[in-house]
C-alpha cells in the first residue's frame, strides 16, 4: 500500500520550548568579579585590628586570593606599628626596613687640633693667665676689606705636612678687627711668659724663644704670589713671628700670628696655605745656628683661624729627621698655637 510520505526522512524532533531559540554561548573562562562593596566608614584612632566586611551571618569572610584589599595601606596608629617593625627599627612605606645610621667615627686631626685650641682657652680663663694689653690710647683701626701690601718673595721653604682649622664660636668676641681695633705689639705677641714653652707630658723638652719680630707689611712674613694676594685681600696689617728651639732634645718651633680684617679672611688664609703647599707658605723667622737650617728636612705645620687672627705653627727636628708619628712634633704644634695675645683678647671680649 502506497502511503504519502513513504521514502522521505522524518522531520527532526526538537525539545519542547526550544524551537527557534538561539544556541547558548559557552560560559566565560573567568567569572566576572562582583562589584566591590563600599569601603567602611573611617575608623577611630588607636584601632589595631584589620578592617573587614561581614556577611549576612555576621562573620568576617577570609580574604580571597588576589583580593587587593590586603594590599591597601593600613592606618598608622599613634605609637603603634607592628612588633616586627618596632623590633627591627623604622620601615619605609613599601615595608622595607630602613638602615640604621652608624655611630659617628672618631675625631680627625682637624677636630683634634680644634679641641686642643679650645681647651687652651678654657685653661687660660680658669687659671687667670691672661696677658695684659699694652698701655696707651686706642690706635685707629685699619680694618679694611683690602690692604695694599708689598711683593712677597718668589720662593722659599714649605713643611712636608700641613693641616688647618677654621675659627670657632670661642672667638666670637674678636670675629672682626672693627671690634678689636688695637694693633698688636711685640710684647703682647711674645710676653715674658712666652719666652719658654714646655710640653705637659714631656719634661725633657723645654723650648726657648730665640728670636721675635713684628712686621707692618705682611708680605715680609710669607712667600708666594698667591699667599700674598690672599693676605692683601684679607686686610692683613701685621705679622708677628717668633722661633723656638731646644738644643738638648733637638726640636725647633716657628710661630706666626697674622692680623686680618675678619674671621672669613683668617679662615681663607689658613685654607689657602694647604692649597699652595710647595708653592707658597709662611717664612720662618731667621735665626743663628742651629736654627739656620730650619725648614730643611721633615716638618709639620698647622694653621688655625682664631677670630680675625690666623696662627701658623711649624715644628721639626733640628736634624731634619722624623715623621708624622712623632708625638713631640704634634704636641709642639698644639702648644705653639696657644698664642697669648689672641687668647687674652678673646678672654676679655667674652667678659
Helices and strands as residue ranges (DSSP letters): H 83-88, H 109-127, E 161-165, G 169-174, G 177-179, H 186-189, G 192-194, E 196-199, E 202-215, G 218-221, E 222-223, H 225-233, E 238-246, E 251-259, H 263-275, E 281-282, G 291-293, E 299-306, E 309-317, H 327-336, H 340-350
